[in-house]
Amino acid sequence: MQVHNYKEKQVVFAFNNFRAGNTADIGIGNNRSGHPDYTFSQSMKNYSMALILVLAELE
């Protein structure tokens, strides 16, 4: 799951490889090394806790 600002070539947030547990790929903003969208980064292991809250307005 990724949200991008394509016009500015920015990653708003990314959460990839959900089932990998503590080696999932997660980040906010562009990744400074490797893929900008955190693909294959296994970056979840760098966090002691992560919470993603998605809010949606229903009409």
C-alpha distance matrix in Angstrom:
0.0 3.8 7.0 10.1 13.8 15.0 18.6 18.8 16.5 14.5 11.1 10.9 8.4 5.9 5.2 5.9 8.8 8.9 12.5 13.9 15.0 16.5 15.4 11.6 10.1 9.5 11.0 12.0 13.7 14.4 15.1 18.9 19.3 17.7 14.5 13.7 9.9 10.9 10.6 13.5 14.4 14.7 14.8 14.4 18.1 19.0 18.4 20.8 18.6 15.1 14.4 11.4 13.1 11.7 14.7 15.4 18.9 20.3 23.2
3.8 0.0 3.8 6.5 10.2 11.5 15.1 15.0 12.8 10.8 7.5 7.6 5.9 4.3 6.3 7.6 11.2 11.9 15.6 16.3 17.4 18.2 16.9 13.2 10.7 9.5 9.6 9.8 10.7 11.3 12.7 16.4 17.2 15.9 12.6 11.0 7.5 9.6 10.1 13.6 14.1 15.2 14.7 15.1 18.8 19.0 18.6 21.4 19.4 15.9 15.3 12.3 13.8 12.3 15.1 15.8 19.1 20.9 23.6
7.0 3.8 0.0 3.8 7.1 9.1 12.3 12.4 11.1 8.9 6.2 5.4 5.5 6.4 9.2 11.3 14.9 15.3 19.1 19.9 20.5 21.1 20.0 16.5 13.7 11.8 10.8 9.6 9.8 11.1 13.4 16.9 18.4 17.7 14.4 11.9 9.2 11.9 13.2 16.8 16.8 18.2 17.1 17.5 21.2 21.0 20.3 23.1 20.9 17.2 16.2 12.9 13.7 11.8 13.8 14.3 17.2 19.4 21.9
10.1 6.5 3.8 0.0 3.8 5.5 8.8 8.8 7.4 5.8 4.5 5.2 7.2 8.5 11.9 13.5 17.2 18.2 21.9 22.3 23.2 23.4 21.9 18.6 15.4 13.7 12.0 10.3 9.0 9.5 12.5 15.5 17.2 16.6 13.3 10.4 8.7 12.2 13.6 17.4 17.4 19.4 18.3 19.4 22.9 22.3 22.1 25.2 23.3 19.8 19.2 16.1 17.0 15.2 16.9 17.2 19.7 22.0 24.1
13.8 10.2 7.1 3.8 0.0 3.8 5.6 5.7 5.9 5.0 6.2 6.6 9.8 11.9 15.4 17.2 21.0 21.9 25.6 25.9 26.7 26.7 25.2 22.1 18.7 16.7 14.5 12.1 9.9 10.5 14.0 16.4 18.6 18.5 15.5 12.2 11.5 15.0 16.8 20.5 20.2 22.5 21.0 22.3 25.7 24.7 24.4 27.6 25.8 22.4 21.6 18.6 19.1 17.2 18.3 18.5 20.4 23.0 24.7
15.0 11.5 9.1 5.5 3.8 0.0 3.8 5.4 4.7 6.3 8.1 9.7 12.4 13.7 17.1 18.2 21.7 23.2 26.7 27.0 28.2 28.4 26.5 23.4 19.9 18.6 16.7 14.8 12.4 11.9 15.1 17.2 18.8 18.2 15.1 12.2 11.9 15.8 16.9 20.6 20.8 23.5 22.5 24.2 27.5 26.7 26.9 30.1 28.5 25.2 24.6 21.5 22.2 20.2 21.4 21.2 23.0 25.2 26.7
18.6 15.1 12.3 8.8 5.6 3.8 0.0 3.8 5.6 7.9 10.7 11.9 15.2 16.9 20.5 21.8 25.4 26.8 30.4 30.6 31.7 31.6 29.8 26.7 23.2 21.6 19.3 17.0 14.1 13.7 17.2 18.7 20.7 20.6 17.7 14.7 15.1 18.8 20.2 23.9 23.8 26.6 25.4 27.2 30.4 29.2 29.4 32.7 31.1 27.8 27.2 24.2 24.6 22.6 23.4 23.1 24.5 26.8 28.0
18.8 15.0 12.4 8.8 5.7 5.4 3.8 0.0 3.8 5.5 9.0 10.5 13.9 15.9 19.7 21.2 24.8 26.3 29.9 29.7 30.5 30.0 28.2 25.5 21.8 20.0 17.3 14.8 11.5 11.0 14.5 15.6 18.0 18.4 16.1 12.7 13.7 17.1 19.1 22.6 22.0 24.9 23.3 25.3 28.3 26.7 27.0 30.4 29.1 26.1 25.8 23.2 24.0 22.5 23.5 23.9 25.5 28.2 29.7
16.5 12.8 11.1 7.4 5.9 4.7 5.6 3.8 0.0 3.8 7.0 9.7 12.4 13.6 17.3 18.3 21.8 23.6 27.1 26.7 27.9 27.4 25.3 22.6 18.9 17.6 15.2 13.4 10.2 8.7 11.9 13.2 15.1 15.0 12.4 9.3 10.4 14.0 15.6 19.1 18.7 21.8 20.6 22.8 25.7 24.5 25.2 28.7 27.6 24.6 24.7 22.1 23.4 22.1 23.7 24.1 26.2 28.8 30.5
14.5 10.8 8.9 5.8 5.0 6.3 7.9 5.5 3.8 0.0 3.8 6.2 9.0 10.8 14.6 16.2 19.9 21.3 24.9 24.4 25.2 24.6 22.8 20.1 16.5 14.6 11.9 9.8 6.6 6.0 9.6 11.5 13.9 14.2 11.8 8.1 8.7 11.9 14.3 17.7 16.8 19.5 17.9 19.8 22.8 21.4 21.8 25.2 24.0 21.0 21.1 18.7 20.1 19.1 20.8 21.8 24.1 26.9 28.9
11.1 7.5 6.2 4.5 6.2 8.1 10.7 9.0 7.0 3.8 0.0 3.8 5.5 7.0 10.8 12.7 16.4 17.6 21.2 20.9 21.6 21.1 19.5 16.6 13.1 11.1 8.7 7.0 4.9 5.1 8.2 11.2 13.2 13.2 10.5 7.0 6.1 9.2 11.6 15.1 14.3 16.5 14.9 16.5 19.8 18.7 18.8 22.2 20.8 17.7 17.8 15.3 17.0 16.2 18.4 19.6 22.3 25.0 27.4
10.9 7.6 5.4 5.2 6.6 9.7 11.9 10.5 9.7 6.2 3.8 0.0 3.8 7.1 10.6 13.3 17.1 17.5 21.3 21.3 21.4 21.1 20.1 17.1 14.0 11.2 8.6 5.8 5.1 7.5 10.5 13.5 16.0 16.3 13.8 10.5 8.9 11.3 14.0 17.3 16.2 17.8 15.7 16.5 20.0 18.7 18.1 21.1 19.3 15.9 15.4 12.7 13.9 13.1 15.0 16.5 19.2 22.1 24.6
8.4 5.9 5.5 7.2 9.8 12.4 15.2 13.9 12.4 9.0 5.5 3.8 0.0 3.8 7.0 10.1 13.7 13.9 17.6 17.6 17.6 17.4 16.6 13.5 10.6 7.6 5.7 4.3 5.9 8.1 9.9 13.4 15.3 15.3 12.9 10.3 7.8 9.1 11.7 14.8 13.6 14.7 12.7 13.1 16.7 15.9 15.1 18.1 16.1 12.7 12.4 9.9 11.8 11.5 14.2 16.1 19.3 22.0 24.9
5.9 4.3 6.4 8.5 11.9 13.7 16.9 15.9 13.6 10.8 7.0 7.1 3.8 0.0 3.8 6.3 10.1 10.7 14.4 14.3 14.8 15.0 13.7 10.4 7.5 5.4 5.4 6.5 8.2 9.1 9.7 13.5 14.5 13.7 11.1 9.5 6.1 6.8 8.5 11.5 11.0 11.9 10.8 11.2 14.9 14.8 14.5 17.5 15.8 12.5 12.7 10.3 12.8 12.6 15.8 17.4 20.9 23.1 26.2
5.2 6.3 9.2 11.9 15.4 17.1 20.5 19.7 17.3 14.6 10.8 10.6 7.0 3.8 0.0 3.8 7.0 7.0 10.7 10.9 11.3 12.0 11.1 7.4 5.7 4.4 6.8 9.0 11.6 12.4 12.1 15.9 16.2 15.2 12.9 12.2 8.6 7.9 8.7 10.8 10.6 10.3 9.8 9.3 13.0 13.8 13.2 15.8 14.0 10.8 11.1 9.2 12.1 12.3 15.9 17.7 21.3 23.2 26.5
5.9 7.6 11.3 13.5 17.2 18.2 21.8 21.2 18.3 16.2 12.7 13.3 10.1 6.3 3.8 0.0 3.8 5.6 8.8 8.9 10.6 11.7 9.9 6.3 4.9 6.3 9.3 12.0 14.0 13.9 13.1 16.6 16.1 14.3 11.9 12.3 8.8 7.6 6.6 8.3 9.4 9.1 10.0 10.0 13.3 14.8 15.0 17.5 16.2 13.5 14.2 12.6 15.4 15.4 19.0 20.4 24.0 25.5 28.7
8.8 11.2 14.9 17.2 21.0 21.7 25.4 24.8 21.8 19.9 16.4 17.1 13.7 10.1 7.0 3.8 0.0 3.8 5.7 5.7 8.3 10.2 8.3 5.2 6.1 8.7 12.2 15.3 17.5 17.2 15.8 19.1 18.0 15.8 14.0 15.2 12.0 10.1 8.2 8.3 10.0 8.7 10.8 10.3 12.8 15.3 15.6 17.7 16.7 14.6 15.6 14.6 17.6 17.8 21.4 22.8 26.5 27.6 30.9
8.9 11.9 15.3 18.2 21.9 23.2 26.8 26.3 23.6 21.3 17.6 17.5 13.9 10.7 7.0 5.6 3.8 0.0 3.8 5.6 6.7 9.4 8.9 5.8 7.7 9.1 12.7 15.6 18.4 18.8 17.7 21.2 20.6 18.9 17.0 17.7 14.2 12.5 11.5 11.8 12.7 10.7 11.9 10.2 12.9 15.4 14.8 16.3 14.7 12.5 13.1 12.2 15.0 15.5 19.1 20.7 24.4 25.4 28.8
12.5 15.6 19.1 21.9 25.6 26.7 30.4 29.9 27.1 24.9 21.2 21.3 17.6 14.4 10.7 8.8 5.7 3.8 0.0 3.8 5.5 9.0 8.8 7.1 10.1 12.1 15.9 19.0 21.8 22.1 20.6 23.8 22.8 20.9 19.4 20.6 17.3 15.2 13.7 13.0 14.2 11.7 13.6 11.6 13.5 16.6 16.2 17.2 16.0 14.6 15.4 15.2 17.9 18.6 22.2 23.7 27.3 28.1 31.5
13.9 16.3 19.9 22.3 25.9 27.0 30.6 29.7 26.7 24.4 20.9 21.3 17.6 14.3 10.9 8.9 5.7 5.6 3.8 0.0 3.8 6.3 5.3 4.9 8.4 11.0 14.8 18.3 20.9 20.9 18.8 21.6 20.3 18.6 17.7 19.2 16.5 13.7 12.3 10.8 11.6 8.5 10.9 9.2 10.4 13.8 14.1 15.3 14.9 14.0 15.8 16.1 19.2 20.4 24.1 26.0 29.7 30.8 34.3
15.0 17.4 20.5 23.2 26.7 28.2 31.7 30.5 27.9 25.2 21.6 21.4 17.6 14.8 11.3 10.6 8.3 6.7 5.5 3.8 0.0 3.8 5.5 5.6 9.3 10.9 14.4 17.8 20.9 21.4 19.4 22.2 21.4 20.2 19.6 20.6 17.9 15.0 14.5 13.2 13.0 9.5 10.7 7.9 8.8 12.2 11.7 12.2 11.7 11.3 13.2 14.2 17.5 19.2 22.9 25.2 28.9 30.2 33.8
16.5 18.2 21.1 23.4 26.7 28.4 31.6 30.0 27.4 24.6 21.1 21.1 17.4 15.0 12.0 11.7 10.2 9.4 9.0 6.3 3.8 0.0 3.8 5.7 8.8 10.1 13.2 16.7 19.7 20.1 17.8 20.1 19.4 18.7 18.7 19.6 17.4 14.1 14.4 12.7 11.5 7.8 8.3 5.4 5.2 8.7 8.6 9.3 9.7 10.1 13.0 14.6 18.1 20.3 24.0 26.7 30.4 32.1 35.7
15.4 16.9 20.0 21.9 25.2 26.5 29.8 28.2 25.3 22.8 19.5 20.1 16.6 13.7 11.1 9.9 8.3 8.9 8.8 5.3 5.5 3.8 0.0 3.8 6.6 9.0 12.3 16.0 18.5 18.3 15.6 17.9 16.6 15.5 15.6 17.0 15.0 11.5 11.2 9.1 8.2 4.5 6.4 5.3 5.5 8.9 10.1 11.9 12.5 12.3 15.1 16.0 19.7 21.4 25.1 27.5 31.3 33.0 36.5
11.6 13.2 16.5 18.6 22.1 23.4 26.7 25.5 22.6 20.1 16.6 17.1 13.5 10.4 7.4 6.3 5.2 5.8 7.1 4.9 5.6 5.7 3.8 0.0 3.8 6.3 10.0 13.6 16.2 16.2 14.2 17.1 16.2 14.9 14.0 15.0 12.4 9.4 9.1 8.2 7.9 5.1 6.5 5.3 7.7 10.3 10.7 12.9 12.5 11.1 13.2 13.3 16.9 18.1 21.9 24.1 27.8 29.5 32.9
10.1 10.7 13.7 15.4 18.7 19.9 23.2 21.8 18.9 16.5 13.1 14.0 10.6 7.5 5.7 4.9 6.1 7.7 10.1 8.4 9.3 8.8 6.6 3.8 0.0 3.8 7.1 10.7 12.9 12.5 10.6 13.7 13.0 11.8 10.6 11.3 8.7 5.7 6.1 6.3 5.5 4.7 5.2 5.9 8.9 10.2 11.1 14.0 13.6 11.6 13.6 13.1 16.6 17.5 21.2 23.2 26.9 28.8 32.1
9.5 9.5 11.8 13.7 16.7 18.6 21.6 20.0 17.6 14.6 11.1 11.2 7.6 5.4 4.4 6.3 8.7 9.1 12.1 11.0 10.9 10.1 9.0 6.3 3.8 0.0 3.8 7.3 10.1 10.8 9.5 12.9 13.3 13.0 11.6 11.0 8.4 6.3 8.3 9.6 7.9 7.5 5.8 5.8 9.4 9.7 9.5 12.7 11.6 9.1 10.8 10.1 13.6 14.7 18.3 20.7 24.3 26.6 29.9
11.0 9.6 10.8 12.0 14.5 16.7 19.3 17.3 15.2 11.9 8.7 8.6 5.7 5.4 6.8 9.3 12.2 12.7 15.9 14.8 14.4 13.2 12.3 10.0 7.1 3.8 0.0 3.8 6.6 7.8 7.2 10.5 11.9 12.4 11.2 9.5 7.7 6.5 9.8 11.6 9.4 10.0 7.4 8.2 11.4 10.3 10.2 13.6 12.6 10.0 11.5 10.6 13.7 14.8 18.0 20.5 23.9 26.6 29.8
12.0 9.8 9.6 10.3 12.1 14.8 17.0 14.8 13.4 9.8 7.0 5.8 4.3 6.5 9.0 12.0 15.3 15.6 19.0 18.3 17.8 16.7 16.0 13.6 10.7 7.3 3.8 0.0 3.8 6.7 7.9 10.9 13.3 14.3 12.8 10.1 8.8 9.0 12.5 14.9 12.7 13.8 11.0 11.7 14.8 13.1 12.5 15.7 14.4 11.5 12.1 10.8 13.1 13.9 16.6 19.0 22.2 25.2 28.2
13.7 10.7 9.8 9.0 9.9 12.4 14.1 11.5 10.2 6.6 4.9 5.1 5.9 8.2 11.6 14.0 17.5 18.4 21.8 20.9 20.9 19.7 18.5 16.2 12.9 10.1 6.6 3.8 0.0 3.8 6.5 9.0 11.9 13.2 11.7 8.2 8.1 9.5 12.9 15.7 13.7 15.6 13.0 14.6 17.5 15.6 15.6 19.0 18.0 15.3 15.9 14.3 16.3 16.5 18.9 20.8 23.7 26.8 29.4
14.4 11.3 11.1 9.5 10.5 11.9 13.7 11.0 8.7 6.0 5.1 7.5 8.1 9.1 12.4 13.9 17.2 18.8 22.1 20.9 21.4 20.1 18.3 16.2 12.5 10.8 7.8 6.7 3.8 0.0 3.8 6.1 8.7 9.9 8.4 4.9 6.2 7.8 11.1 13.8 12.0 14.7 12.7 15.1 17.6 16.0 16.9 20.5 20.0 17.6 18.6 17.1 19.4 19.5 22.0 23.7 26.6 29.5 32.1
15.1 12.7 13.4 12.5 14.0 15.1 17.2 14.5 11.9 9.6 8.2 10.5 9.9 9.7 12.1 13.1 15.8 17.7 20.6 18.8 19.4 17.8 15.6 14.2 10.6 9.5 7.2 7.9 6.5 3.8 0.0 3.8 5.6 6.9 6.6 4.4 6.2 5.8 9.3 11.1 8.8 11.7 9.8 12.8 14.9 13.3 14.9 18.7 18.8 16.8 18.6 17.7 20.5 21.1 24.0 25.9 29.1 31.8 34.6
18.9 16.4 16.9 15.5 16.4 17.2 18.7 15.6 13.2 11.5 11.2 13.5 13.4 13.5 15.9 16.6 19.1 21.2 23.8 21.6 22.2 20.1 17.9 17.1 13.7 12.9 10.5 10.9 9.0 6.1 3.8 0.0 3.8 6.9 8.2 6.8 9.6 9.1 12.1 13.3 10.7 13.8 11.9 15.2 16.5 14.5 16.6 20.3 20.9 19.5 21.5 20.9 23.8 24.5 27.3 29.4 32.4 35.3 38.0
19.3 17.2 18.4 17.2 18.6 18.8 20.7 18.0 15.1 13.9 13.2 16.0 15.3 14.5 16.2 16.1 18.0 20.6 22.8 20.3 21.4 19.4 16.6 16.2 13.0 13.3 11.9 13.3 11.9 8.7 5.6 3.8 0.0 3.8 6.5 7.1 9.9 8.6 10.7 11.0 8.8 12.2 11.2 15.0 15.9 14.5 17.2 20.9 21.9 20.6 23.0 22.5 25.6 26.3 29.4 31.3 34.5 37.2 40.0
17.7 15.9 17.7 16.6 18.5 18.2 20.6 18.4 15.0 14.2 13.2 16.3 15.3 13.7 15.2 14.3 15.8 18.9 20.9 18.6 20.2 18.7 15.5 14.9 11.8 13.0 12.4 14.3 13.2 9.9 6.9 6.9 3.8 0.0 3.8 6.3 8.6 7.3 8.0 8.3 7.3 11.1 11.3 14.9 16.1 15.5 18.2 21.9 22.7 21.2 23.4 22.6 25.8 26.2 29.3 31.0 34.3 36.6 39.4
14.5 12.6 14.4 13.3 15.5 15.1 17.7 16.1 12.4 11.8 10.5 13.8 12.9 11.1 12.9 11.9 14.0 17.0 19.4 17.7 19.6 18.7 15.6 14.0 10.6 11.6 11.2 12.8 11.7 8.4 6.6 8.2 6.5 3.8 0.0 3.8 5.4 5.4 5.8 7.7 7.7 11.4 11.7 14.9 16.9 16.6 18.7 22.4 22.5 20.5 22.2 20.8 23.7 23.6 26.7 28.1 31.3 33.5 36.1
13.7 11.0 11.9 10.4 12.2 12.2 14.7 12.7 9.3 8.1 7.0 10.5 10.3 9.5 12.2 12.3 15.2 17.7 20.6 19.2 20.6 19.6 17.0 15.0 11.3 11.0 9.5 10.1 8.2 4.9 4.4 6.8 7.1 6.3 3.8 0.0 3.8 5.6 7.7 10.4 9.7 13.1 12.3 15.2 17.6 16.7 18.3 22.0 21.8 19.4 20.7 19.1 21.7 21.5 24.3 25.7 28.8 31.2 33.8
9.9 7.5 9.2 8.7 11.5 11.9 15.1 13.7 10.4 8.7 6.1 8.9 7.8 6.1 8.6 8.8 12.0 14.2 17.3 16.5 17.9 17.4 15.0 12.4 8.7 8.4 7.7 8.8 8.1 6.2 6.2 9.6 9.9 8.6 5.4 3.8 0.0 3.8 5.6 9.1 8.9 11.6 11.1 13.3 16.3 16.0 17.0 20.5 19.8 17.1 18.1 16.2 18.7 18.4 21.4 22.7 25.9 28.1 30.8
10.9 9.6 11.9 12.2 15.0 15.8 18.8 17.1 14.0 11.9 9.2 11.3 9.1 6.8 7.9 7.6 10.1 12.5 15.2 13.7 15.0 14.1 11.5 9.4 5.7 6.3 6.5 9.0 9.5 7.8 5.8 9.1 8.6 7.3 5.4 5.6 3.8 0.0 3.8 6.3 5.2 7.9 7.5 10.1 12.7 12.7 14.1 17.7 17.4 15.2 16.9 15.7 18.8 19.1 22.5 24.2 27.7 29.9 32.8
10.6 10.1 13.2 13.6 16.8 16.9 20.2 19.1 15.6 14.3 11.6 14.0 11.7 8.5 8.7 6.6 8.2 11.5 13.7 12.3 14.5 14.4 11.2 9.1 6.1 8.3 9.8 12.5 12.9 11.1 9.3 12.1 10.7 8.0 5.8 7.7 5.6 3.8 0.0 3.8 5.5 7.9 9.2 11.5 13.9 14.8 16.4 19.7 19.4 17.3 18.8 17.5 20.6 20.6 24.0 25.4 28.8 30.7 33.6
13.5 13.6 16.8 17.4 20.5 20.6 23.9 22.6 19.1 17.7 15.1 17.3 14.8 11.5 10.8 8.3 8.3 11.8 13.0 10.8 13.2 12.7 9.1 8.2 6.3 9.6 11.6 14.9 15.7 13.8 11.1 13.3 11.0 8.3 7.7 10.4 9.1 6.3 3.8 0.0 3.8 5.7 8.3 10.8 12.2 13.7 15.9 19.0 19.3 17.8 19.9 19.3 22.6 23.1 26.6 28.3 31.8 33.6 36.6
14.4 14.1 16.8 17.4 20.2 20.8 23.8 22.0 18.7 16.8 14.3 16.2 13.6 11.0 10.6 9.4 10.0 12.7 14.2 11.6 13.0 11.5 8.2 7.9 5.5 7.9 9.4 12.7 13.7 12.0 8.8 10.7 8.8 7.3 7.7 9.7 8.9 5.2 5.5 3.8 0.0 3.8 5.1 8.4 9.6 10.3 12.8 16.2 16.8 15.6 18.2 18.0 21.5 22.4 26.0 28.1 31.7 33.7 36.9
14.7 15.2 18.2 19.4 22.5 23.5 26.6 24.9 21.8 19.5 16.5 17.8 14.7 11.9 10.3 9.1 8.7 10.7 11.7 8.5 9.5 7.8 4.5 5.1 4.7 7.5 10.0 13.8 15.6 14.7 11.7 13.8 12.2 11.1 11.4 13.1 11.6 7.9 7.9 5.7 3.8 0.0 3.8 5.7 6.5 8.4 10.6 13.5 14.3 13.6 16.4 16.7 20.4 21.8 25.5 27.8 31.5 33.4 36.8
14.8 14.7 17.1 18.3 21.0 22.5 25.4 23.3 20.6 17.9 14.9 15.7 12.7 10.8 9.8 10.0 10.8 11.9 13.6 10.9 10.7 8.3 6.4 6.5 5.2 5.8 7.4 11.0 13.0 12.7 9.8 11.9 11.2 11.3 11.7 12.3 11.1 7.5 9.2 8.3 5.1 3.8 0.0 3.8 5.3 5.6 7.7 11.1 11.9 11.1 14.1 14.8 18.5 20.2 23.8 26.3 30.0 32.3 35.7
14.4 15.1 17.5 19.4 22.3 24.2 27.2 25.3 22.8 19.8 16.5 16.5 13.1 11.2 9.3 10.0 10.3 10.2 11.6 9.2 7.9 5.4 5.3 5.3 5.9 5.8 8.2 11.7 14.6 15.1 12.8 15.2 15.0 14.9 14.9 15.2 13.3 10.1 11.5 10.8 8.4 5.7 3.8 0.0 3.8 5.3 5.6 8.3 8.7 8.1 11.2 12.4 16.2 18.3 22.0 24.7 28.4 30.6 34.1
18.1 18.8 21.2 22.9 25.7 27.5 30.4 28.3 25.7 22.8 19.8 20.0 16.7 14.9 13.0 13.3 12.8 12.9 13.5 10.4 8.8 5.2 5.5 7.7 8.9 9.4 11.4 14.8 17.5 17.6 14.9 16.5 15.9 16.1 16.9 17.6 16.3 12.7 13.9 12.2 9.6 6.5 5.3 3.8 0.0 3.8 5.5 7.5 9.4 10.3 13.9 15.7 19.4 21.8 25.4 28.3 32.0 34.1 37.7
19.0 19.0 21.0 22.3 24.7 26.7 29.2 26.7 24.5 21.4 18.7 18.7 15.9 14.8 13.8 14.8 15.3 15.4 16.6 13.8 12.2 8.7 8.9 10.3 10.2 9.7 10.3 13.1 15.6 16.0 13.3 14.5 14.5 15.5 16.6 16.7 16.0 12.7 14.8 13.7 10.3 8.4 5.6 5.3 3.8 0.0 3.8 6.8 9.1 10.0 13.7 15.6 19.2 21.8 25.2 28.3 31.9 34.4 37.9
18.4 18.6 20.3 22.1 24.4 26.9 29.4 27.0 25.2 21.8 18.8 18.1 15.1 14.5 13.2 15.0 15.6 14.8 16.2 14.1 11.7 8.6 10.1 10.7 11.1 9.5 10.2 12.5 15.6 16.9 14.9 16.6 17.2 18.2 18.7 18.3 17.0 14.1 16.4 15.9 12.8 10.6 7.7 5.6 5.5 3.8 0.0 3.8 5.4 6.7 10.4 12.8 16.3 19.2 22.5 25.8 29.3 31.8 35.4
20.8 21.4 23.1 25.2 27.6 30.1 32.7 30.4 28.7 25.2 22.2 21.1 18.1 17.5 15.8 17.5 17.7 16.3 17.2 15.3 12.2 9.3 11.9 12.9 14.0 12.7 13.6 15.7 19.0 20.5 18.7 20.3 20.9 21.9 22.4 22.0 20.5 17.7 19.7 19.0 16.2 13.5 11.1 8.3 7.5 6.8 3.8 0.0 3.8 7.1 10.6 13.8 16.9 20.2 23.3 26.7 30.2 32.6 36.3
18.6 19.4 20.9 23.3 25.8 28.5 31.1 29.1 27.6 24.0 20.8 19.3 16.1 15.8 14.0 16.2 16.7 14.7 16.0 14.9 11.7 9.7 12.5 12.5 13.6 11.6 12.6 14.4 18.0 20.0 18.8 20.9 21.9 22.7 22.5 21.8 19.8 17.4 19.4 19.3 16.8 14.3 11.9 8.7 9.4 9.1 5.4 3.8 0.0 3.8 6.9 10.3 13.2 16.7 19.7 23.2 26.6 28.9 32.6
15.1 15.9 17.2 19.8 22.4 25.2 27.8 26.1 24.6 21.0 17.7 15.9 12.7 12.5 10.8 13.5 14.6 12.5 14.6 14.0 11.3 10.1 12.3 11.1 11.6 9.1 10.0 11.5 15.3 17.6 16.8 19.5 20.6 21.2 20.5 19.4 17.1 15.2 17.3 17.8 15.6 13.6 11.1 8.1 10.3 10.0 6.7 7.1 3.8 0.0 3.8 6.7 9.9 13.1 16.3 19.7 23.2 25.6 29.2
14.4 15.3 16.2 19.2 21.6 24.6 27.2 25.8 24.7 21.1 17.8 15.4 12.4 12.7 11.1 14.2 15.6 13.1 15.4 15.8 13.2 13.0 15.1 13.2 13.6 10.8 11.5 12.1 15.9 18.6 18.6 21.5 23.0 23.4 22.2 20.7 18.1 16.9 18.8 19.9 18.2 16.4 14.1 11.2 13.9 13.7 10.4 10.6 6.9 3.8 0.0 3.8 6.4 9.8 12.8 16.3 19.7 22.0 25.7
11.4 12.3 12.9 16.1 18.6 21.5 24.2 23.2 22.1 18.7 15.3 12.7 9.9 10.3 9.2 12.6 14.6 12.2 15.2 16.1 14.2 14.6 16.0 13.3 13.1 10.1 10.6 10.8 14.3 17.1 17.7 20.9 22.5 22.6 20.8 19.1 16.2 15.7 17.5 19.3 18.0 16.7 14.8 12.4 15.7 15.6 12.8 13.8 10.3 6.7 3.8 0.0 3.8 6.5 9.9 13.1 16.6 19.0 22.6
13.1 13.8 13.7 17.0 19.1 22.2 24.6 24.0 23.4 20.1 17.0 13.9 11.8 12.8 12.1 15.4 17.6 15.0 17.9 19.2 17.5 18.1 19.7 16.9 16.6 13.6 13.7 13.1 16.3 19.4 20.5 23.8 25.6 25.8 23.7 21.7 18.7 18.8 20.6 22.6 21.5 20.4 18.5 16.2 19.4 19.2 16.3 16.9 13.2 9.9 6.4 3.8 0.0 3.8 6.5 10.0 13.3 15.8 19.4
11.7 12.3 11.8 15.2 17.2 20.2 22.6 22.5 22.1 19.1 16.2 13.1 11.5 12.6 12.3 15.4 17.8 15.5 18.6 20.4 19.2 20.3 21.4 18.1 17.5 14.7 14.8 13.9 16.5 19.5 21.1 24.5 26.3 26.2 23.6 21.5 18.4 19.1 20.6 23.1 22.4 21.8 20.2 18.3 21.8 21.8 19.2 20.2 16.7 13.1 9.8 6.5 3.8 0.0 3.8 6.6 10.2 12.6 16.2
14.7 15.1 13.8 16.9 18.3 21.4 23.4 23.5 23.7 20.8 18.4 15.0 14.2 15.8 15.9 19.0 21.4 19.1 22.2 24.1 22.9 24.0 25.1 21.9 21.2 18.3 18.0 16.6 18.9 22.0 24.0 27.3 29.4 29.3 26.7 24.3 21.4 22.5 24.0 26.6 26.0 25.5 23.8 22.0 25.4 25.2 22.5 23.3 19.7 16.3 12.8 9.9 6.5 3.8 0.0 3.8 6.9 9.7 13.2
15.4 15.8 14.3 17.2 18.5 21.2 23.1 23.9 24.1 21.8 19.6 16.5 16.1 17.4 17.7 20.4 22.8 20.7 23.7 26.0 25.2 26.7 27.5 24.1 23.2 20.7 20.5 19.0 20.8 23.7 25.9 29.4 31.3 31.0 28.1 25.7 22.7 24.2 25.4 28.3 28.1 27.8 26.3 24.7 28.3 28.3 25.8 26.7 23.2 19.7 16.3 13.1 10.0 6.6 3.8 0.0 3.8 6.3 9.7
18.9 19.1 17.2 19.7 20.4 23.0 24.5 25.5 26.2 24.1 22.3 19.2 19.3 20.9 21.3 24.0 26.5 24.4 27.3 29.7 28.9 30.4 31.3 27.8 26.9 24.3 23.9 22.2 23.7 26.6 29.1 32.4 34.5 34.3 31.3 28.8 25.9 27.7 28.8 31.8 31.7 31.5 30.0 28.4 32.0 31.9 29.3 30.2 26.6 23.2 19.7 16.6 13.3 10.2 6.9 3.8 0.0 3.8 6.5
20.3 20.9 19.4 22.0 23.0 25.2 26.8 28.2 28.8 26.9 25.0 22.1 22.0 23.1 23.2 25.5 27.6 25.4 28.1 30.8 30.2 32.1 33.0 29.5 28.8 26.6 26.6 25.2 26.8 29.5 31.8 35.3 37.2 36.6 33.5 31.2 28.1 29.9 30.7 33.6 33.7 33.4 32.3 30.6 34.1 34.4 31.8 32.6 28.9 25.6 22.0 19.0 15.8 12.6 9.7 6.3 3.8 0.0 3.8
23.2 23.6 21.9 24.1 24.7 26.7 28.0 29.7 30.5 28.9 27.4 24.6 24.9 26.2 26.5 28.7 30.9 28.8 31.5 34.3 33.8 35.7 36.5 32.9 32.1 29.9 29.8 28.2 29.4 32.1 34.6 38.0 40.0 39.4 36.1 33.8 30.8 32.8 33.6 36.6 36.9 36.8 35.7 34.1 37.7 37.9 35.4 36.3 32.6 29.2 25.7 22.6 19.4 16.2 13.2 9.7 6.5 3.8 0.0
